[in-house]
Amino acid sequence: MRQSIFALFLCLLVSSANTVAAQQYDLVLEGGRVMDPETGTDAVRNVGIRDGKIVRVSSEALSGRRVIHARGLVVAPGFIDLHQHGQELASQRVKALDGVTTALELEIGVPDVAQFLKAKEGHSLIHYGTSASHAAARALVFGAPLPPGEILSKSGPATDHPATPEQIEAMRQRLRAELDAGALAIGMGIQYTPGATRLEVIDMFRLAAERRLPVYTHMRSAGRVEPGSAIEATSEVIGAAAITGASLHIVHINSTCARDAMECLAMVEGARARGLDVTTEAYPYTAGMTTINSALFNSGWREKLGISYSELVLPETGEHLTKERFDELHNSSTPQLVLLFSNTQEMVDKVIPHPLVMIASDGEQGHPRNAGTYSRILAKYVREKGTITLMDALRKMSLMPAEMLERSTPAARRKGRLQEGADADVVVFDAATITDRSTFEKPMEPSVGVHYLVVGGIVVVDEGKVVPDVFPGRALLGPGKHSPSGD
């Protein structure tokens, strides 16, 4: 009898231990204000994370190997940046401190997708991915392949000359190979390849439609001068989407359309109302940044953009250019980044709250948007101006980009949400203090207010500091290549 009682006790003890083990989480975020833009959840909850996933969101106490006390802090889906050029570790660090868990090079893409993915594997703080680059394919076909580390060609035949039908088909073959290597979309910087005819653009959209993938595009032109206005450029890409059936994402509509941004947004609204899949993004700064010896600065740029030499500034020194200095740099074979002060604060303030506009940084070293975009939205537009609610800001920075990415990969269905079953990509921040500190004088100054950042279940920002030697970032891959997890 005693043996039976002892056996029963032992059985109950083992069962209890197994139950505790089953309820033990790798990480618990305790008592924070949990906000999920998809379900509208906005409540104090505990979040249990195990094996890189959000397993439990509950009002009940949870047990974890590590418990982070998040009382008084917002717990939200990590921000997803669809438009991030700076992929090196220094940029990843400032992105992490700005709340970003995924940063993708989708505007123009990289010259070699397989090489990019291989170089990043096991060495990335946050998640990454890229589009297949039309600009790079064009340069290759014209016999002027891009040098290592560059994504744009210097102005010349590869950018300015029209392509033959045979060359266009060679571009399409190159892009097919890049999509097979794992690219998420086709990236087109049409303003940087002015020689591309309307038909060449449509043919690239046709390829995207064949693969059921989107086109991310920097449109052909900016400004108000016709022909070549921002309105005309918006018409061109919306027309290409209508003709081919490809999904279209227009990058930085605040920058390209500038003073006519609201008209361009009305065109996007009209296209969507008539069944076209067109989306767009913006960043909260009045200046853009690009390469001074690119085709964007071909003859007539001042008239098109409505700016002069003095509105061009070198980010390293703050030097305002003269005609002589511009000519020197534009004619150089050495790439040189330059800031373009071509927009007004009033227009940017109108664009950011627009319900169709998601947030993307266009980030790269030399511009404060690299380090400060997301905190700036929360500080300036949510807290100071009150033109966006906190939940709507989170939607613009997490859910909307994730939904855009669903056109490229089913893995995106688990991102941009804070709910059971989602990937454990989470930002924990103080809504009362989060602030961007980057400026045009100090563009890499990190934001403050992000207390914790979790990427794939791993803490990469801990008590406001980047954790050294931790690289949980993983590739988001298009349907041409499956990720190790089977996505």
C-alpha positions in Angstrom: 0.0 0.0 0.0 2.8 2.4 0.9 4.6 1.5 -2.3 1.4 2.4 -4.3 1.0 5.7 -2.5 4.7 6.5 -3.1 4.4 5.6 -6.8 1.3 7.8 -7.1 3.1 10.7 -5.4 6.1 10.2 -7.7 3.8 10.2 -10.7 2.1 13.4 -9.6 5.5 15.0 -8.9 6.8 14.1 -12.4 3.5 15.3 -14.0 3.7 18.6 -12.1 7.3 19.1 -13.2 6.4 18.4 -16.8 3.5 20.9 -16.6 5.9 23.6 -15.2 8.4 22.8 -17.9 5.7 23.1 -20.5 4.7 26.5 -19.2 8.3 27.7 -18.9 9.2 30.3 -21.6 12.6 31.4 -22.9 11.6 35.0 -22.3 8.7 36.7 -20.7 7.8 40.4 -21.2 5.9 41.2 -18.1 3.3 43.9 -17.4 3.8 46.0 -20.5 1.2 47.9 -22.6 0.8 45.3 -25.4 -0.3 46.9 -28.7 -1.2 44.9 -31.8 -2.3 46.9 -34.8 -4.0 44.0 -36.5 -6.4 43.0 -33.7 -6.5 46.4 -32.0 -5.3 44.9 -28.7 -4.2 47.7 -26.3 -4.0 46.3 -22.8 -1.6 45.3 -20.0 -0.5 41.8 -20.8 2.3 39.3 -20.3 4.1 37.9 -23.4 5.6 34.5 -23.4 8.3 33.7 -26.0 9.7 30.3 -26.9 11.8 29.1 -29.8 11.6 32.4 -31.6 7.8 32.6 -31.5 5.2 34.5 -29.4 3.5 31.5 -27.7 1.3 33.3 -25.1 -0.2 36.7 -24.6 -2.0 36.6 -21.3 -3.2 38.6 -18.3 -2.0 35.7 -16.2 1.5 35.5 -14.7 4.0 33.6 -16.9 7.2 31.9 -15.9 10.3 32.3 -18.0 14.1 31.7 -18.0 14.3 35.5 -18.2 11.6 37.9 -17.2 11.8 41.5 -18.4 9.7 43.9 -16.4 8.0 46.1 -19.0 5.6 48.0 -16.7 5.0 51.5 -18.1 6.4 50.6 -21.5 4.8 49.8 -24.8 5.3 46.3 -26.1 4.7 46.3 -29.9 5.7 44.5 -33.1 9.2 45.3 -34.2 9.3 47.9 -37.0 9.8 46.8 -40.6 11.8 49.0 -42.9 11.2 48.2 -46.6 13.7 50.7 -47.8 17.1 50.5 -46.1 20.3 50.9 -48.1 22.8 50.8 -45.2 23.2 47.1 -44.5 26.6 47.2 -42.6 26.7 46.6 -38.9 27.0 50.3 -37.9 23.7 51.0 -39.6 22.1 47.8 -38.1 23.0 49.1 -34.6 21.3 52.4 -35.0 18.3 50.7 -36.7 17.9 48.4 -33.7 18.0 51.4 -31.3 15.3 52.9 -33.5 13.1 49.9 -32.9 13.6 48.2 -36.3 13.7 44.3 -36.4 13.7 43.9 -40.2 15.5 46.2 -42.7 15.2 45.4 -46.4 17.0 46.7 -49.5 13.9 46.8 -51.8 14.0 50.2 -53.6 16.7 49.3 -56.1 18.1 46.0 -54.8 21.7 44.7 -54.8 23.8 43.6 -57.9 24.2 40.0 -56.7 21.4 38.5 -54.5 23.2 35.2 -53.7 26.4 37.1 -52.7 24.4 39.5 -50.5 22.6 36.7 -48.7 25.7 34.7 -48.2 27.6 37.6 -46.8 24.8 38.5 -44.3 24.1 34.9 -43.1 25.1 34.6 -39.4 26.4 38.2 -39.3 23.2 40.3 -39.1 21.8 41.9 -35.9 18.3 42.2 -37.6 16.4 40.5 -40.4 17.3 41.3 -44.0 16.4 40.7 -47.6 16.6 42.4 -51.1 14.9 42.9 -54.4 16.4 41.9 -57.8 18.0 45.1 -59.2 16.9 46.2 -62.7 19.6 48.9 -62.5 22.3 46.3 -61.9 21.0 44.0 -64.6 21.0 46.9 -67.1 24.6 47.9 -66.2 25.7 44.2 -66.6 24.0 43.9 -70.0 25.5 47.2 -71.2 29.0 45.8 -70.3 29.5 48.1 -67.3 28.8 46.0 -64.2 28.5 47.8 -61.0 31.6 47.9 -58.8 31.5 46.0 -55.5 29.5 47.9 -52.8 27.7 50.1 -55.3 24.0 49.9 -56.2 23.9 52.7 -58.9 25.9 53.4 -62.0 27.7 56.6 -62.8 25.8 58.5 -65.5 26.8 57.1 -68.9 25.7 54.7 -71.7 24.4 52.1 -69.2 22.1 54.6 -67.7 21.3 57.0 -70.5 21.1 54.8 -73.7 17.9 53.0 -74.8 18.2 49.2 -74.8 17.7 46.9 -77.8 15.0 44.2 -77.6 17.8 41.7 -77.2 19.3 43.7 -74.3 15.9 43.9 -72.6 15.5 40.2 -72.9 19.0 39.7 -71.4 18.0 41.9 -68.5 14.9 39.8 -67.9 17.0 36.7 -67.9 19.4 38.2 -65.3 16.4 39.2 -63.1 14.9 35.7 -63.4 18.2 34.3 -62.0 18.2 36.9 -59.2 14.6 36.0 -58.3 15.6 32.4 -58.3 18.4 33.3 -55.8 15.8 34.6 -53.3 15.0 38.2 -54.2 11.7 39.4 -52.8 10.7 41.6 -55.7 12.0 43.6 -58.7 13.6 46.9 -57.7 13.7 49.8 -60.2 15.4 53.1 -59.9 13.9 54.5 -63.1 15.2 58.0 -62.5 18.7 56.6 -62.4 18.3 54.8 -65.7 16.6 57.5 -67.9 17.5 55.6 -71.1 14.9 52.9 -70.1 12.0 53.3 -72.5 8.4 53.0 -71.4 8.3 49.6 -73.0 11.4 48.5 -71.1 9.7 49.5 -67.9 6.5 47.6 -68.9 8.6 44.5 -69.7 10.1 44.5 -66.2 6.6 44.8 -64.7 5.5 41.9 -66.9 8.3 39.7 -65.4 7.2 40.7 -61.9 3.6 39.8 -62.8 4.7 36.4 -64.2 6.4 35.6 -60.9 3.5 37.2 -58.9 5.9 39.5 -57.2 5.7 43.3 -56.7 7.8 46.1 -58.3 9.4 48.6 -55.9 10.2 51.7 -57.8 11.9 55.1 -57.5 9.9 56.8 -60.3 11.3 58.3 -63.4 11.2 62.0 -62.5 10.4 64.6 -59.9 9.3 68.3 -59.9 6.6 70.1 -61.9 8.2 70.7 -65.3 6.4 69.0 -68.1 7.4 66.7 -69.7 9.0 64.8 -66.9 7.0 65.9 -63.9 6.3 63.8 -60.8 2.6 63.6 -61.9 3.7 62.1 -65.3 6.1 59.7 -63.5 3.3 58.5 -61.2 1.1 57.9 -64.2 3.8 55.9 -65.9 4.2 53.3 -63.1 0.5 53.1 -62.3 -0.1 52.5 -66.0 2.5 49.8 -66.1 0.8 48.1 -63.1 -2.6 48.3 -64.8 -1.2 46.9 -68.1 0.6 44.0 -66.5 -1.2 43.2 -63.3 1.9 43.5 -61.2 1.7 44.9 -57.7 3.4 48.3 -57.4 5.1 50.0 -54.5 6.1 53.6 -55.0 9.0 54.5 -52.7 9.4 57.9 -50.8 6.5 59.7 -52.3 7.3 62.6 -50.1 10.7 63.0 -51.8 9.8 62.3 -55.4 6.6 64.2 -55.6 7.6 67.0 -53.1 5.2 69.9 -53.6 2.8 67.7 -55.5 2.8 64.9 -53.0 -0.8 65.2 -52.1 -1.8 65.0 -55.8 0.4 61.9 -56.3 -1.3 60.4 -53.2 -4.7 61.2 -54.8 -3.5 59.2 -57.9 -2.6 56.3 -55.7 -6.0 56.5 -54.0 -7.7 56.5 -57.4 -5.8 53.5 -58.7 -6.6 51.5 -55.6 -10.3 52.5 -55.8 -10.3 50.9 -59.3 -8.8 47.6 -58.2 -5.1 48.2 -58.7 -2.6 47.0 -56.1 -0.6 50.2 -55.5 1.1 51.2 -52.2 3.5 53.8 -51.1 5.8 55.1 -48.3 7.4 58.2 -46.9 10.1 59.4 -44.5 9.8 62.4 -42.1 12.6 64.6 -43.4 12.7 67.5 -45.9 16.0 66.5 -47.5 16.8 63.5 -49.7 20.2 62.0 -50.4 21.7 60.4 -53.5 24.8 60.0 -55.5 25.9 63.2 -57.2 27.5 61.5 -60.3 24.3 59.6 -61.0 21.9 60.2 -63.9 19.5 62.0 -61.6 21.8 65.0 -62.1 21.8 64.9 -65.9 21.3 68.2 -67.7 18.2 70.0 -66.7 18.1 68.7 -63.1 17.8 72.2 -61.6 14.7 73.1 -63.6 13.1 69.7 -62.9 13.7 69.7 -59.2 13.2 73.4 -58.6 16.4 73.8 -56.7 19.9 75.2 -57.3 23.5 74.3 -56.4 23.2 75.8 -52.9 20.5 73.3 -51.9 23.0 70.5 -52.4 25.1 69.8 -49.3 27.9 67.3 -48.7 26.9 65.2 -45.6 30.5 64.8 -44.3 31.4 68.5 -44.2 28.2 70.5 -44.5 29.6 72.2 -47.6 26.9 73.9 -49.8 27.9 73.4 -53.4 28.6 75.9 -56.1 28.4 75.2 -59.9 32.2 74.7 -60.0 32.2 72.2 -57.1 29.1 70.4 -58.5 30.7 70.0 -61.9 33.9 68.6 -60.3 32.0 66.0 -58.3 29.4 65.1 -61.0 32.1 64.4 -63.5 34.2 62.3 -61.1 34.3 58.5 -61.3 34.2 58.4 -57.5 30.7 58.1 -56.0 29.9 61.0 -53.7 26.7 61.2 -51.6 24.9 64.6 -51.5 21.9 65.9 -49.5 19.1 67.6 -51.6 17.0 70.0 -49.7 14.0 69.9 -52.0 10.9 69.7 -49.8 9.1 71.7 -47.3 8.2 70.7 -43.7 4.6 71.7 -44.4 4.3 69.1 -47.1 6.0 66.4 -45.2 3.7 67.0 -42.3 0.7 66.5 -44.6 2.1 63.3 -46.1 3.0 61.4 -43.0 -0.5 61.1 -41.5 -2.1 60.0 -44.8 -3.8 56.6 -44.2 -2.2 55.0 -47.3 1.4 56.0 -46.3 3.5 53.5 -44.5 6.9 54.6 -43.0 10.2 53.6 -44.6 13.5 55.3 -44.0 15.6 55.2 -47.2 18.4 54.9 -44.7 22.1 55.1 -45.3 25.0 56.7 -43.4 25.2 60.4 -44.0 21.5 61.2 -43.5 19.7 61.3 -40.1 16.8 59.1 -41.4 19.2 56.2 -41.1 19.2 56.4 -37.3 16.1 58.4 -36.4 13.1 57.7 -38.7 10.9 55.6 -36.5 11.6 57.4 -33.2 10.9 60.7 -35.0 7.5 59.5 -36.1 6.7 58.6 -32.4 8.1 61.8 -31.0 7.1 64.4 -33.5 3.8 63.1 -35.0 2.3 61.0 -32.2 3.5 62.9 -29.0 4.2 66.5 -30.2 1.8 67.2 -33.0 -0.9 64.6 -32.2 -1.6 64.1 -35.9 -1.2 60.3 -35.7 -2.4 58.0 -32.9 0.1 55.7 -31.3 -1.8 52.6 -32.7 -1.8 54.1 -36.2 1.9 54.9 -36.0 2.5 51.3 -35.1 0.3 50.2 -38.0 2.3 52.3 -40.4 5.6 51.0 -39.1 4.9 47.3 -38.6 1.6 45.9 -39.9 1.4 47.8 -43.2 4.9 46.8 -44.3 4.3 43.2 -43.3 1.2 43.1 -45.4 3.2 44.5 -48.3 5.8 41.8 -47.8 3.1 39.1 -47.9 3.0 39.7 -51.7 6.6 38.3 -51.7 6.8 35.7 -48.9 4.3 33.8 -46.6 6.9 34.4 -43.8 5.6 38.0 -43.6 2.3 36.8 -42.2 4.0 36.1 -38.9 5.6 39.6 -38.8 4.2 43.0 -38.0 1.9 41.5 -35.3 2.0 41.0 -31.6 -0.1 38.0 -31.1 0.2 34.3 -30.4 1.9 32.4 -33.3 3.7 35.5 -34.6 7.5 35.7 -34.8 9.1 37.1 -31.7 10.3 40.3 -33.3 9.3 42.8 -30.6 10.1 46.4 -29.6 9.7 47.6 -26.0 9.8 51.4 -25.7 8.8 54.3 -23.5 6.2 56.3 -25.5 6.7 59.3 -23.2 10.4 59.7 -24.0 11.3 57.9 -27.2 13.1 60.5 -29.4 15.3 60.7 -32.4 18.6 62.4 -31.8 20.2 62.2 -35.3 20.7 65.4 -37.2 22.3 66.5 -40.5 25.4 67.4 -38.5 25.4 64.1 -36.5 23.5 61.7 -38.7 24.5 58.5 -36.8 23.4 59.7 -33.4 21.2 56.8 -32.0 17.7 57.3 -30.9 16.7 57.0 -27.2 13.7 55.4 -25.6 13.9 51.8 -27.0 14.6 49.8 -23.8 14.5 46.3 -25.4 14.5 44.9 -28.9 13.8 41.2 -29.5 14.7 39.6 -32.9 13.7 36.1 -33.5 13.3 35.6 -29.7 16.8 36.9 -28.9 17.3 40.1 -27.0 19.5 42.4 -29.1 18.9 45.7 -27.3 19.0 45.2 -23.5 18.2 48.2 -21.2 18.8 50.6 -24.1 22.2 49.1 -25.2 23.0 46.9 -28.2 24.1 43.4 -27.0 27.5 42.7 -28.5 28.3 39.6 -30.7 24.7 38.5 -31.1 23.4 38.0 -34.7 19.9 36.5 -34.8 18.9 38.3 -38.0 17.7 35.9 -40.8 16.9 36.4 -44.5 13.4 36.9 -45.8 13.4 35.1 -49.1 11.2 35.3 -52.1 9.4 32.2 -53.6 12.4 31.5 -55.9 14.3 30.1 -52.9 13.0 28.7 -49.6 14.5 29.7 -46.3 15.9 26.9 -43.9 12.7 27.1 -41.9 10.7 26.2 -44.9 9.1 29.6 -45.5 
